[in-house]
Amino acid sequence: MQKGFATFEIIFATLIIAVLATVVFPNANRMIDRVALDYETKKIYTEMRALQSLERMTNMRDAHFGTTDDNPILLIVYPDRYVLEKRDPNKTLVEHYFSHGVTSDNNIWQIRFDDSGRISNAISNHLTLTSGQGKKFYIIFDSVGRFRGGREEP
């Protein structure tokens, strides 16, 4: 009698674990997807804010990075990564690969700020980051150098 009852307990415990797993795993995947997209968005925001501040402080930029207006620091966004690099000679300062299925739109962006902090030579007015499950986050640029983000299409 004791063996049958133990078998019933094991079957019941396995059933409970299976039900909990079917509920938890899809939610965990969605959460990981959302966290990866938020992380990459905040990381690229941080790089753009740092680059914008650096361009506003031209004396600091020139002293520390040896740049001039003819030799800018660019934030280049590829579909799978972004690179912060100094042009002429090409020197990569930061290279970051997107995580967990996050991609940028198919354009290659070269984001550069002028001395007043305005974005120059932007390809369009927004950059799109897409998660592995298709959620999108837009970084929207305006003409005076501000950028903001949102989940709504611009």
CORPELIN-V448612 format. One record per run of one state. SS is the DSSP state (@ for helix, = for strand, . for the rest). FROM is the first residue (numbers start at 1). LEN is the number of residues. If there is no record, write none. Layout:
ss:SS from:FROM len:LEN
ss:SS from:FROM len:LEN
This chain:
ss:. from:1 len:1
ss:@ from:2 len:55
ss:. from:57 len:1
ss:@ from:58 len:8
ss:. from:66 len:2
ss:= from:68 len:1
ss:. from:69 len:2
ss:= from:71 len:1
ss:. from:72 len:1
ss:= from:73 len:5
ss:. from:78 len:3
ss:= from:81 len:6
ss:. from:87 len:4
ss:= from:91 len:7
ss:. from:98 len:5
ss:= from:103 len:2
ss:. from:105 len:4
ss:= from:109 len:5
ss:. from:114 len:5
ss:= from:119 len:2
ss:. from:121 len:5
ss:= from:126 len:5
ss:. from:131 len:5
ss:= from:136 len:6
ss:. from:142 len:5
ss:= from:147 len:4
ss:. from:151 len:4
